[in-house]
Amino acid sequence: MMQNDQFAVGKECKISMRIVGIGVDLIEIDRVAGSYANPSFQKKYYTEEEQKLIRQKYARCATAFAGKEAVVKAFGTGFAKISPKEIEIVRSETGAPLVRLFGRAEEKAKELGICEIQISLADDKTQAMAYVIAIGREERNERLV
């Protein structure tokens, strides 16, 4: 059995990760879908890429909206001075959700020292949920393990 001083991983860590913020949002799909039916709502809140994804699965209008809400909650700002279209919820090639930031949302992330945003989305017949963890780098000179 290894003793702690022999444990190699993390022995001389110079950089560690820190949680800058956590955001979660739960929303009724029908509420968002009713608003999404209005073209001006679509244009105000969703990017072209998001609208393409929503055409594939309608509940994504709610999961994307919940994702945007969760991101600004992780920032600790709400939508003050950040447009919902400056936060884009898309999919990777494998289908995993991704967050892309533009404009003031990107500036706020940089200001907060955020280098990565992890997002998880879920939906059922009536509700959509998003959970976000905003991660930053933290310089450390001390031994972590």
Summary of the structure (lengths in Angstrom):
residues: 145
radius of gyration: 18.3
end to end distance: 16.0
largest distance: 63.5
contacts: 420
relative contact order: 0.26
helix: 39%
strand: 32%
